[in-house]
């Protein structure tokens, strides 16, 4: 037993002192990295929009455009410009035209409004392509934003104005597209804040 132990220790010392063994690189593994000096990062998930996110965005935007265009058509075909129908309290359906952006802002500046809207829609699409998977509600939020913006943009290009009809008496008249834009902005801000807190 003693002789076997001496031979084992001698063999180990020989292996350490062997020049051939000393020249052999030592493979040091830390976690899953072969480089002990390289930090090990957590696997990162891509935030780019996938096919499911794009389908959701297009579906919501398409539904928003359809709803806005149908309601505008019904109001324009049933009510003469300036006519109103009282609904409840201060709320009424009032047929007016607006050449500006939401709630009558920047009226009579249609070319500028068209340019700004086109730039905003392009930015939203670029942002969604890069970060569409950041939060589950992003397709709905940006779908409402893009749908409302595109619907009003199409009216400004085609008619030079948009049809507004939702009137609260103490607030400039607006339409469904304006409502979709405001709701989309609110949901988008909440989603981004929630995503940052989760991260």
Secondary structure, 3 states (H helix, E strand, C coil): CHHHHHHHHHHHHHHHHCHHHHHCCCCCCECCECCCCCCCCCCCCCCCCCHHHHHHHHHHHHHHHHHHHHHHHHHHHHCCCCCEEEEECCEEEEEEEECCCHHHCCCCCHHHHHHHHHHHHHHHHHHHHHHCCCCCCHHHHHHHHHHHHHHHHHHHHHHCCEEEEEECCCCCCECHHHHHHHHHHHHHHHHHHHHHHHC
